[in-house]
Amino acid sequence: MARVKGALNTRKRHKKILKLAKGFRGAESKQFRTANQAVMRSMQNAYIGRRRKKRDFRRLWITRISAACKMNGMNYSTFMNGLKKAGIDLNRKSLSEIAIADAAAFAKLVETAKSALN
């Protein structure tokens, strides 16, 4: 039986990693070993970043809602509690968009939350 060499598979694997490392600085885009380490690290960071993005946006929305609530004389936690008791089921993303785009509608939501608490 003929001897099978692994050059073709190795070259494919190397090319795949070097393609992913395109744009990296110095040896990280040229040499396989350093490129492989850089690609593995970048993939980890991308994975972490996809999860972190969700947290960051939620924090941003809560900050925006809180600022709009304070302008209407209420704090964030009592506002959310009032909305829950009033049966208004809006997520934080839409609440922050309302707070930015339509201050009058947000003021009505604050009044509804206040009346639900009393």
N, C-alpha and C positions, 0 to 999 in steps of 0.2 A: 504494500500500500504506500502511496506517495505521502511525503511529509507535508503537513499543512503549516504554513507560516501565518503568524497573526498580524502581519504588517497592514493589511487592508482594514481590518477591524480597528486596529490601533489608530491608524490615520483618520478613520471616520470619527472615532471618539475624540481625538485631539482637535479635529476641525470643528466639531460641534461645540467644544468648550471654548476654543479660540473665537468662534463666531459670537458666542455669548459675551466674551470679554472685549468685544470691539468697542473702542472709545475709552478704554481704561488707559491710565498713564504708564509709560515706560514699559518695563518687562512684563507687567501684568496683562498686556495685550499681545505680547510676542512669544513668550516662553510658556510652554504648557504647564509646568509645575506651579509657577507663580500665578498663572492665569487661572488654574484650577482652584487654587486657594482663594483668589479674589472673587471668582464666580460663586463659590460655595458661600462665602461671607455675604456677597450681595444678594444671593437668594434668601438667606436667613433674614437679612434686613428687610427685604421686600415682603416676606411673610409676616414679620413683626409689624411692619408699616401698615399692611392691609387691616390688621386688627386694631392698631393704634388710631387709624383714621376715624373709625367708628366712635371711639372714646372722645377724640378731639372735637368732632363735630357736635356730639352730645353736650360737651362742656361749653362750647360756643353758644349753642342754642339756649342753654340754661342761663348763661351770663346775659344774653340779650333779653330773655324774658324777665330776669331779675331786675335789670336796669329799667325796663318799661314798667314793671310793677312799682318800683320805687318812685317813678315819676307820677304814678297814680295813687301814691300813699298806701302802699301795701308791700309786704315782702313776699318772696317767691314761694316759700313753703305754705303760707296761709292761702295764697292765691291758688296753688295747685290743689290744696285740700278743699277749698271752696268750689272749684270747678268739678272735682270728683263728687262732692255732695250735691251739686246742682245737676249732675248727670250729663255734663258736657265732656265728651270723650275726644279731645283733640290731642294729637301728639306734639312733642316739643318742637319739632321742625316746623310744623304749620303755625304753631303759636308764635315762634320767633319771626316767621315771615309776616304774620299779621301785625306784630309789634313794630316791624320796620316799615311796612307798606301802608298800613291803615291804622293810625293812632286812635281814631274815633271808635273803630270797631273793637280795638283792644281795651279801650276805656269802658265800653259796654260789658265786655267780658269780665273786667275787674269788678264792675258794679254787680253783675250777676253772682260772682263768687262771694262778694261781701254779703249780699242778701241771703245767699244759701247758708252762710255761717251763722246768721242771726236767727 
